[in-house]
Amino acid sequence: MQNRTFKLFVSSTFSDFNEERKLLQTIVFPEIKKYCRDNGLNFQPIDLRWGVTEEASNDQKTLNLCLEEVQNSKYHPYPNFLIMVGDRYGWVPLPYAIEQNEYEILLQNIDDLSDKKLLNIWYKLDENQIPASYILNERKKADNSHDGIDYTNKDNWRKIENQLKTILQTSVQKSNLDDIQKRKYFTSATEAEVIEGIFKYLYKTEFQKKLLHKNGELEKIDYENVFAYIRNIESVDNENFKDKFLDKNSSKVNYFKNEIRKSIHSSNILELDVNLINVSENGKNGSLVCVYDEIKNQENSIFAKKMIEYLKSSIDKFLSQIKDITEDEIEKYEQERFKDLKVKDFLPNSRKEALKRIEDYISSEENQTLVIYGKSGLGKSSLIAKAIDDAEIKFLDTKIIYKFIGSTINLTITSEILISILKELGIIEEVRKIQNPQTLQEENEKIDEFYYRVQGHLTSIKENTIIFIDGVDQLINEDQFIWLPKELQSNLKIVISALNDNNYKKDSKYFENIKNKTKNVYELQAFNSIHAKALVVNLLEKYNRTISEEQMNYILDIFKNINSPLYLVVAVQELRNWRSTKKNQVLANTQQDLIKEFIDNLTILYHHDKELVKRVFSYILLSDGLSESELLELLSSDKDFLNKIAPETYHINLAKELPIVIWSRLHTQIKKFLKLENIDNQNVMKFFYREFRNKINFSKDDFEHLINMLEKIVIKYKYLSFSKNRWIKILIQTIEKYYVEYEANYDGDIIDFEDTFKHSIKIEEWNKTILNCILKENKRLYEVDSENMLKNYLECSKFLSKYFHFISEYEESHNLDLDINQILKKLYKHDNLWAKDYIENLKDISNYYYHRDETNQLLDIQKEILLAIKDLCLTNENWYDDYFCKLDSLAYYLEELNKFSESIELRLEAFFIMKNLIKKDPILWIEKYSSSLISVHKSIKDNLEINEAIKVLIEAFKILEDMYQKNNVKYIEKYIKISINLANSFIYIKKFDEAIDLKKKVMKIFKELYKDNPNEYQLKYLESLSSLSDTLENIGKYYEIVDFQEKIIKIFEDLYKQNPDKYISKYSASLYKQATIFRKIGNIDKAINFENKSLKIFEDLYKDNPSKYGSKYSESLNRQASILRKIGNIDEAINFENKAFKILKNLYNEDFFQWEDDYSSLLPLITYPPHIIYREEYIKEIKYGLQILKSLFEDNPYEWIDIYVKRLNEFVLVLNKLNMKDDALEFEIEVSRICQIYYKNETKI
């Protein structure tokens, strides 16, 4: 579903299709690549006939590699297979493996002893193959071959290959083997690819059966979306080359063509009868050259046009299907795919105890989250995946949701994961944007507010639900698990896995945090030798391999000292190549050494170019992940390297790209250790295991060379915008890592980019260095091609400015904004299409001046913004929203500067413009108009003006009320807002009865909404009750308040039970407010009851956790003291204050830094005369505290000066009130001394 990369496998005989392949490479494929790129897709042609080196084919696995790539292509969307067949049947390879029984039958049919001997020299029994088989030997050089002949020489090998083929085919014809068994000895490589690549061709392979089992429609889809070119040669103008284009016996190739015609929809077959002319041979590489009418016009040829038409039609089908797929559906599919992948890794019949623990938990009445924890590499993700599969079978009436953290780029942050979970529950939630009342800039709400809402949602789930969350240690943010309820409802179960490993202490902190929320934990134990053996057997079986008992004992002896399943996973990549006949084979005896050995053997044993291996590993690591297409393009961008690794000895590299076969061979051997993440609609490869990342070697020169290659590619795709050009992102990430590694002077054996700054320099310097480097790079690219790189330069500069601001480098951010402004100002003057960018830039500059109180500059910028938006309003009324918002912001700022006349002038301007707009479209502008009126209310003090404004507002209210009555669902929000605005306006002119009527209406609306959806409208209902209660209190209607306040208390009590930490203060405040109301109406007993209830809450919490609730309890005691003091109960008030003071003093003595502010804030309480009897004790306490502050101040004056001077001044006031003038003077002198020294030059502070 999610895959947007097409892999088109091209199958054909090779030399006779040289000209057609040229057209594919130079005309067809570039056109299709561009078409895909323009539609957000990737196109990757797979032509394995190009680039196979002699050395790489020595292992005799060329056909296996081709068939693996066919299979891989079929996992990708259509089009994924193209067959080109002419009049040659093609090369018939020797079978790589012949089952033991079959081989011995064939051997009996051979009469010639020399033939038997030759066959037994080249085929050796390997009992490690499943089933036991005779395996074709590698081709070796003369010094290693059995007879001193160099069989890596293609002519020497072709001679012996033909002999072996004749021996086998002759014996097969005499045997009683069935047709399918016989077929493999006579099937060409091309037909073998077709058998695997076209579902309707002859019979279903095992691979095809698996795909069809998942999707029964696939055969029909395949029939309509694979393509063929059938070329029938009528004549060849050069008899010397005729046999290279036509087989003497055409029966096999004619049969091949006929079967292809049956297997592909006729509209997908291009069949041409051709006459070859100008036939010759390329003297450089031996490839055949020819021309015929249907290809000679190249891009206008029938062949090229038809191939482009075929491929585009299939791609268009795909595009029409993916338009209906939402991001959420893609994400769900990705999760299912990852789960299925992990289940494949799960060892059958293992972890029975852990699976039973999870199943028992789900079936039980346990009401806390279950946490599965353990060391790295124990298979926690595979266990969770298997538990999910089991749950889906056993709990059919239950909704099961699962998230594997880090499996996709969208699931790395807690908020994203929770939003995704809630969506599957049908709940729409988000981290809300709030407007800063001062800057009017949008910013995220406090994340805790979001977490509390999520907790509320989880506690109100109605249906039976199981939530699995795997790998919280993969989060990239801190998480205290505020969102996780301590107690779950009976219909909800949550299973979470977490790392707990001393080798990864940083990532183990999540387990420590989650233990504060649940005691229900289960430790996953390490594998024993029985499980280790079973894992090795299971992994080898996937390759149809096993090992001998002796070899198994050898690997298990090493495992005992390592005890890591990862060691076995890596070891299997070596073990699967061990023959049963080979003795004394060894493995590294540590995990890190084994990984290094595996990487080294890619070159030593498997003939991959050493530089290629190094580049592939380092490019993936240093760029933070690449898709296959990106990696291939990056490798191909270095032409010197390309010529070295793929010289044009046998083939002309027309596309100037790395031949796909070179990458495919390597990818086959390393893909087990790569994971795929969907980033920017690309399947990006990253190394799955930390241990691999730690063993990849590279130098500074390698790093700089990579950056240089990336720069070239960025320029190549300069027409793409900054935000859509992934190459820019890759370049930035690579530069960042380069500066961490080299400019930060980091010195260490193991590279851990996440922690580097901790070991090198301060984080702000680290960030600044990296960002300055990116800025420099951005400018350089802009200077190279300013016209085409303009947008990229501006977008990148804006991005960097935001990031500088994020890390508090405000000057750097501002300087960048000013640079951007110079460019945008010129662009805007010539074309107002740049207006939005220009205004956004001005807002950023304005924000800088605001925070530095640079009034004049700020006002100039604000006015410039206002003028720019006003000009835009003349041609597009949609800009009025921004205009009113900015006008209001400027008016607000003018009021702060006491420039009220200018502010009023602006607000009146908004009012009169709005008045005209509402005449044109009352529905569109009514809400904004009412807001405009309220703004005018705040500025204008003349009651006559206010009354006039309210008349208009009442008129607007009536219009909207009528609209609300006709369609209450559509207009409910606007109606509520204007009701509140009008009520507040009535309060302003002291029309309290009208205000109360409106607030009661609003309260009743929210009450009904609350009944239908308590979770969604709980807080809104509370707000309406509180607002009504406050208004009634202001006009002294206390008896009416009591009922409303009881409802408020009941709701807060329920919220408090669900989440004590969040709602304790509000619940307590509601109790105290009710107590206050009862005191005002003379019901003292009830007042005391509510006061005591509030105190009891804090007291109980304080006893359980003094450190956490000490401050709240102390605050509550002082609040009660204040009430007692007001009613004249002084002695009891002093007792409460004294108790509060002692609580904080104890906490303060335990941790001065945490409790200094709370503790010292109590010290000025002795200003009250009744404290005279405690004078000496309190003064002693204050002096003690001031002495500590003084020592801290002397050690670090610039950090402690503000609080120290504040406390000294407070104490001076206390001493003066107690008439202790001499003592007060002493401390006044100290304050004066400090101010003269430290405040004399303000820039020092």
DOFIDREN-709239 format. One record per residue (C-alpha): x, y, z; residue in one letter. Coordinates in steps of 0.25 Angstrom, whole numbers, plus 5000, padded with zeros to 4 digits. Layout:
! residues N
XYZA;...
END
This chain:
! residues 1245
500050005000M;501150105004Q;502150064994N;502350174984R;503550114977T;503450034964F;504449934961K;504349884947L;505149754945F;505549754930V;505749604925S;506349564912S;507449504905T;508649594905F;509549624893S;508349614882D;507549724890F;508749824891N;508049934883E;506649924890E;507349924903R;508050054899K;506750114896L;506150074909L;507350134916Q;507450264908T;506050294905I;504950214912V;505550204926F;505950354927P;504550394923E;503850294933I;504750344944K;504350484942K;502850444941Y;502950374954C;503750484961R;502750584956D;501650504963N;502450474976G;502850334972L;504150264969N;504550174957F;505650074958Q;505949984946P;506549854949I;507449804937D;508349704943L;509049674930R;509849804931W;511049804941G;511249664945V;512749644947T;513449514945E;513849514959E;512449534964A;511949414955S;512949314960N;512049274972D;511149204962Q;509949284968K;509649374956T;508249314953L;507949314968N;508249464969L;507349494957C;506149414962L;506249484976E;506249614969E;504949574961V;504349534974Q;504749664980N;504149744969S;502849664970K;502749724984Y;502649864978H;501549924971P;501249904956Y;501849914946P;502949824951N;503249724940F;503649744925L;504049624916I;504749644903M;504849514894V;505449504881G;505849384873D;506949324883R;506549244894Y;507749284902G;508749234912W;508349104920V;509149104933P;509548984941L;508648954953P;509349014965Y;508848904974A;508248764971I;507648684982E;508448564987Q;507448454982N;507248524969E;508748534967Y;509048394970E;507948344960I;508548434949L;509948374953L;509448234951Q;508948274937N;510348314933I;511148204926D;512448274923D;513348274936L;514048404932S;512748474931D;512448424945K;513748464950K;513648604944L;512248624950L;512748584963N;513848684963I;512948794960W;511748754969Y;512048724984K;511048664994L;510648775004D;509848715016E;509648855021N;508648885009Q;507148855012I;506948755006P;508348695005A;508848734991S;510048734982Y;510548874980I;511248934968L;512648974972N;513149114971E;514049154959R;515449164964K;516749214959K;517849124954A;518649124967D;517349074975N;516648984964S;516748834964H;517448824951D;518248954951G;517349024940I;516849164942D;515349144942Y;515049294945T;515449304931N;514149304923K;514649224911D;515149114920N;513949114928W;512949114916R;513648984911K;513448914924I;512048974926E;511648914913N;512248774916Q;511448774929L;510148824923K;510248714912T;510548604923I;509348644932L;508348664920Q;508748534914T;508548464927S;507248534930V;506648494917Q;506848344921K;506248364935S;504848354941N;504848494947L;503548564945D;503448684935D;503648794945I;504848724951Q;505448704937K;505048854933R;506148924941K;507248854933Y;506748904920F;506149044924T;506949174920S;507149284930A;506249374923T;505049264923E;505349244938A;505149394941E;503849384933V;503349264941I;503649344954E;503149484948G;501849454941I;500749384949F;500049314937K;501249264931Y;501249104931L;501149084946Y;501149154960K;502449154967T;502549144983E;502749294983F;501549324975Q;500649234983K;501049314995K;500649444989L;499349394983L;499049334997H;499049485002K;498349544990N;497549454981G;497349564971E;498849574968L;498849474956E;497849564949K;498549694953I;499849634948D;499249584935Y;498849734932E;500049804937N;501349724932V;501849754918F;502549684907A;503249714894Y;503349604884I;504249624872R;504149534860N;505349544851I;505049524836E;506449554831S;507849594836V;508749664825D;510049604830N;510149454830E;511349454839N;510449494851F;509149424847K;509449314858D;509549414868K;508149464866F;507449334862L;507449194868D;507649084858K;506549004864N;505449104867S;504449004874S;504849044888K;504849194885V;503449184878N;502849104889Y;503449214899F;502749324891K;501449254890N;501349234905E;501649374907I;500549414898R;499649334907K;500149394920S;500049544917I;498849624913H;498949644897S;498849804899S;500149794907N;500949724896I;501749794886L;502049694875E;502849734862L;503349664850D;504749734847V;505849734837N;507149754843L;508149844835I;509549894838N;509849774847V;511249774853S;512049754866E;512549864875N;514049844875G;514249894889K;513349804896N;512749704886G;511349754887S;510449744875L;510049864867V;508849874857C;507749954852V;506249924848Y;505150024844D;504350014857E;505550064866I;506350154856K;505650284860N;506050264874Q;505050354883E;504050354872N;504150204869S;503050104871I;503750034881F;504150154890A;502750214889K;502050084892K;502950054904M;502650184910I;501150174907E;501150034914Y;501850084926L;501150214928K;499750144927S;500150044938S;500750164947I;499450244945D;498650124950K;499450124962F;499250274964L;497750264963S;497750164974Q;498650234984I;497850364983K;496850294992D;497850245003I;497950335015T;499250365023E;498550285034D;498250165026E;499750165021I;500250175035E;499350065040K;499849975028Y;501250015032E;501049965046Q;500449835041E;501549815032R;502549835043F;501749745052K;501749635042D;503249645039L;503549635054K;502649515055V;503549445045K;504649465054D;503949405066F;504549275070L;503349165069P;503049105083N;503949205090S;503549305101R;502349225105K;502349275119E;502449425114A;501249405105L;500449335116K;500749455125R;500249545114I;498949465111E;498649445126D;498749595128Y;497849625117I;496849525122S;496949565137S;496349675145E;497749745147E;497549895146N;498949945143Q;499749945131T;500649825128L;502149865125V;503049755118I;504449795120Y;505849735118G;507249755112K;507549795098S;507449695087G;506549595095L;505449605084G;504449695092K;503849745079S;503649605073S;503049565086L;502049675085I;501749645071A;501449505074K;500549545086A;499749635076I;499549525066D;499149435078D;498149535083A;497549565070E;497149415069I;496749395084K;496049525087F;495049545075L;494149635081D;495249735085T;495849855078K;497349835077I;498249955074I;499749945073Y;500950035071K;502349995069F;503150125073I;504250165063G;503750065052S;503250195044T;503750335045I;502350375049N;502450295062L;503650345070T;502950455078I;501950425090T;500950525085S;500950465071E;500750325076I;499650365085L;498950435074I;499050315065S;498450225076I;497250315079L;496950325064K;496850175063E;495850195075L;495050295067G;495550415076I;496150535069I;497150605078E;498350685076E;499450775082V;498650905082R;499151035077K;498951155086I;499151305084Q;500151375092N;499351495097P;500551585096Q;501251545083T;499951495077L;500851385071Q;500251245071E;501051145080E;500751005085N;500050985098E;500750925110K;500950775106I;500450735120D;499050795116E;499050705104F;499450585112Y;498350605123Y;497350605112R;497850475106V;497750415120Q;496350465121G;496050395107H;496650265112L;495850265124T;494550285116S;494750175106I;493450095105K;493749965096E;494749855100N;496149905096T;497549855096I;498649955093I;500049895091F;501249995091I;502649945087D;503950005090G;503750135098V;505250145099D;505250175084Q;504550315087L;505250435084I;504650525095N;504550515110E;503350445115D;502850435130Q;501650365125F;500650465130I;499650415120W;499650275125L;498550255136P;498950185149K;497750105149E;497050055136L;495550025134Q;495249875133S;495049885118N;496449945115L;497749865115K;499049935112I;500349855109V;501649935108I;503049885105S;504349955110A;505849945111L;506549925124N;508049905121D;509249965128N;509949975115N;508850075110Y;508550155123K;508050275115K;507050185108D;506650115121S;506150235128K;504750215121Y;504650085129F;504950155142E;503950265139N;502850165135I;502950095148K;502350215155N;501050185148K;501050035150T;501549925158K;501149815148N;502449785142V;503049655135Y;504549635132E;504849565119L;506049465122Q;507149435113A;507149315104F;507649185109N;508449085100S;507249015096I;506549135091H;507949185084A;508049055077K;506549065072A;506849205068L;508049165059V;507249055053V;506049145050N;506849255044L;507649155035L;506349085030E;505949215024K;507149195014Y;506849045013N;508149025021R;508548955034T;509948925040I;510548795046S;510448755061E;511948785062E;511748925056Q;510548945065M;511248915077N;512449005073Y;511449125072I;510749095085L;512049095092D;512349235088I;510849275091F;510949235105K;511949345108N;511249455100I;509749415102N;509249515091S;508249465081P;508849575072L;510149495071Y;509349375066L;508649465056V;509949515050V;510649385051A;509549315043V;509949405031Q;511349335032E;510749195036L;509849185024R;511049175015N;511749075023W;511848935015R;511648805023S;513048765017T;513848885021K;514548865035K;515148965044N;514349085041Q;514349195051V;513549315056L;513949435064A;513649405079N;513149545082T;511949615076Q;512649735072Q;513749655065D;512749565058L;512049695052I;513449745047K;513749605042E;512449605034F;512649735028I;514149695024D;513649565018N;512749635009L;513949665001T;514949555005I;513949435003L;512849494994Y;513649584984H;512849714987H;513749834984D;514349884997K;514150034994E;512750004990L;512449935003V;513150045011K;512250155003R;510950085005V;511150065020F;511650205022S;510650275013Y;509450205020I;510050245034L;510550385031L;509350435024S;508350375034D;507750285024G;507550275009L;506550205000S;507050104990E;506850204978S;507650314986E;508750224990L;508950184975L;508950324970E;509950364981L;510850244977L;510750284962S;511050434964S;512550404966D;512950374952K;514350324956D;513750224965F;512750184955L;513850154945N;514650074955K;513549984960I;512749974946A;513749984935P;513249984921E;514049854918T;512849774913Y;511649874913H;511550024910I;510950094922N;509950184914L;509250234927A;510550264934K;509950194946E;510350084956L;509949954949P;508849904958I;509349764959V;510549814967I;509649874978W;508649754977S;509749654981R;510249734993L;508749774997H;508449624997T;509449605008Q;509249725017I;507749745016K;507549665029K;508249775037F;507449895030L;506149945034K;505250025025L;504550155030E;503550235022N;504150375021I;503550475011D;502850365003N;504250285002Q;504550155008N;505850195015V;506850095019M;507550105033K;508350015041F;507449935050F;508449905061Y;509350005069R;510449905069E;510549915054F;510550065054R;511750065064N;512649975054K;512550065042I;513850125039N;514050255031F;515050365031S;514950515030K;515250515015D;514150415013D;513250505020F;513650625012E;513550544999H;512150505003L;511750655005I;512350694992N;511550584985M;510250634992L;510550774988E;510550734973K;509250664974I;508550784981V;508950874970I;508450764960K;507050774966Y;507050924968K;505750934962Y;505150864974L;504750954986S;505450944999F;504350875006S;504150774995K;505650744992N;506050625001R;507450644996W;507550775004I;507050705016K;508050595014I;509250695012L;508850775025I;508850645033Q;510150605028T;510750745030I;510250735044E;510850605047K;512150655041Y;512250775050Y;511950685062V;513050585058E;514150685054Y;513850835057E;513450795072A;514750735074N;514050605079Y;515050495083D;514550355085G;514550215079D;513050195078I;512250305070I;510950335077D;510450465070F;509250475080E;510250495092D;511450555085T;511150695091F;511250645105K;512650605103H;513150725095S;512550865096I;511350935101K;510050895093I;509851045089E;511251055083E;511050925076W;509750965070N;510251095066K;511451035059T;510650935051I;509651045047L;510651145043N;511251035034C;509951005028I;509651155026L;511051165019K;510751045010E;509351105007N;509951245003K;511051164994R;509951094987L;509151224985Y;510351294979E;510651184969V;509251194963D;508451314970S;507351314960E;506951164962N;507351154976M;506651274981L;505451204987K;506351094993N;507251204999Y;506051285005L;505351155011E;506651105017C;507051235023S;505651245029K;505751105034F;507151135040L;506651265046S;505551185053K;506551085058Y;507451195063F;506251255071H;505951115076F;507351095083I;507251245088S;508251295078E;507451425076Y;508451515070E;508851405060E;507351385057S;507051535055H;508251565046N;507751455037L;506351515037D;506951645033L;507751585022D;506451515017I;505651645018N;506651725008Q;506351614998I;504851605000L;504651755001K;505151764986K;504351644982L;503051704988Y;503151834982K;503251774968H;502251664971D;501251654982N;501251504981L;502351514991W;501451595000A;501251475010K;502651435011D;503051585013Y;501951605024I;502451475031E;503851525031N;503451665037L;502651585048K;503951515052D;504751645052I;503551705060S;503651595070N;505051615073Y;504951765076Y;503751735085Y;504551645094H;505651745095R;504651865098D;505251935086E;503952025085T;504252115073N;504752005064Q;503651915068L;502552015064L;503252045051D;503151905047I;501751885052Q;501252005044K;502051945032E;501351815033I;499951885035L;500151965022L;500651845014A;499351765019I;498451885016K;498951895002D;498651745000L;497251765005C;496951854994L;497051744984T;496651624993N;495751635004E;496251505010N;497451585016W;496451655025Y;496651555036D;498151575036D;497851725036Y;496951725048F;497851635055C;499151725053K;498351845056L;497851795069D;499251755073S;499751885070L;498651955078A;498951865089Y;500451905089Y;500052055088L;499252035101E;500451975108E;501252095104L;500052185110N;499852235096K;498352225097F;497952325087S;498652255076E;498152125081S;496652175080I;496852225067E;497352095062L;496152015068R;495152115063L;495752095049E;495551945050A;494151965056F;493752055044F;494351965033I;493651845040M;492351915040K;492451935025N;492851785023L;491651735032I;490651805022K;491251725011K;491351595018D;490751585032P;490951435033I;492451445030L;492751565038W;491751555050I;492751485060E;493951575056K;493051695057Y;492651665071S;494051645075S;494451775069S;493351845077L;493851775090I;495251835086S;494651975085V;494051955098H;495351935105K;495952065099S;494752165099I;494352215113K;493152295108D;491852225112N;491152285101L;492052225091E;491952095098I;490452095098N;490452125084E;491452005081A;490551915089I;489351945081K;490051895069V;490551775076L;489151745081I;488651755066E;489751655062A;489351565073F;487951565069K;488351525055I;489251415060L;488251365070E;487251355058D;488351275050M;488551185062Y;487151155064Q;487051105049K;488351025050N;488851005064N;489950915060V;490651005050K;490551135058Y;490651085072I;492051125074E;491851265068K;490551285076Y;491251245089I;492451345087K;491551465083I;490651435096S;491851435104I;492451565098N;491051625100L;490951585114A;492351645117N;491951775110S;490651775119F;491551755132I;492451875127Y;491251965127I;490651905140K;489451835133K;489651715142F;488251645140D;488451645125E;489851595127A;489351475136I;488251445127D;489151425115L;490151345124K;489051255128K;488751225114K;490151195111V;490251105123M;488951025119K;489551005105I;490850945111F;490050865121K;489350795109E;490650775102L;491250725114Y;490150615116K;490350565102D;491850565102N;492450585116P;493950565112N;493850675101E;493050785108Y;493450765123Q;494350875124L;493450975115K;492250945124Y;493150965137L;493651105131E;492151145128S;491751105143L;492951185148S;492751305140S;491251305144L;491651285159S;492751395158D;491651495153T;490651455163L;491751475174E;492051615169N;490651665171I;490451595184G;489451485180K;490151385189Y;488951285191Y;488851265176E;490351235175I;490251115185V;489551015175D;490451055164F;491651035172Q;491250895177E;491150855162K;492550915160I;493050835173I;492450705168K;493150715154I;494450755160F;494350635170E;494150535159D;495350595151L;496250595164Y;495950445166K;496450425151Q;497650515152N;498050565166P;499250635161D;498550725151K;497250755158Y;497650765173I;497850915173S;496550945165K;495750845174Y;496250905186S;495951045181A;494551005178S;494350955192L;494951085198Y;494051175189K;492851095195Q;493351115209A;493451265206T;492051275201I;491451205213F;492251295222R;491651415214K;490251365217I;490551335231G;490551175230N;491851165238I;491751015241D;491650985226K;492751075223A;493751005233I;493250875227N;493750915213F;495050975219E;495350845226N;495050765214K;496050835206S;497150835217L;496950685218K;497150655204I;498550725204F;498850665218E;498650525213D;499450545200L;500550615209Y;500650495218K;500850395206D;501850485199N;502350605207P;503350655196S;502350655185K;501150715193Y;501850795204G;501750935196S;500250905193K;499950865207Y;500650985213S;499951085203E;498651025207S;498951045222L;499351185219N;498051205212R;497251155224Q;498051245233A;497651365224S;496251335226I;496351325241L;497151455242R;496051525234K;494951475244I;495851515256G;496251375260N;497751415261I;498251305270D;497751195262E;498251265249A;499651275255I;499651125258N;499251095243F;500351195239E;501351125248N;501050985243K;501251035229A;502551095232F;503050975239K;502650885227I;503450965217L;504650985227K;504850835227N;504750825212L;505650945211Y;506750875220N;506650755212E;506850825198D;507150975199F;507150985183F;505750925182Q;505050995193W;505851125195E;504751215188D;503551145195D;504251155209Y;504751295208S;503351345203S;502851315217L;503851395224L;503151535222P;501951475229L;502451535242I;502051675237T;500751645244Y;500751705258P;500151585265P;501451505262H;502151595272I;502151485282I;502951405272Y;503851515268R;505251465272E;504951325266E;504551385253Y;505651485252I;506651375255K;506051285243E;506151405234I;507551435237K;507951285235Y;507351285222G;507951415218L;509351365222Q;509151245212I;508751335201L;509951425204K;510951315202S;510251265189L;510251415184F;511751425187E;512051305180D;511251345168N;510751485169P;510151495155Y;509251375157E;508751405171W;508751565172I;507251585169D;506751485179I;507751525190Y;507451675188V;505951645188K;506051565201R;506851675208L;505851785204N;504751695209E;505451685222F;505651835223V;504151855222L;503951745233V;504951815243L;504351955240N;502951905243K;503451845256L;504051975259N;505451915259M;506052035252K;507552015255D;507451865250D;506751915238A;507852015235L;508851915235E;508251835224F;507851955216E;509351985216I;509651845211E;508651865200V;509252005196S;510651945195R;510251835186I;509451925177C;510652025175Q;511551905172I;510651825163Y;509651915157Y;510552025154K;510851965140N;509551895136E;510151825125T;510851735135K;509551675140I;
END
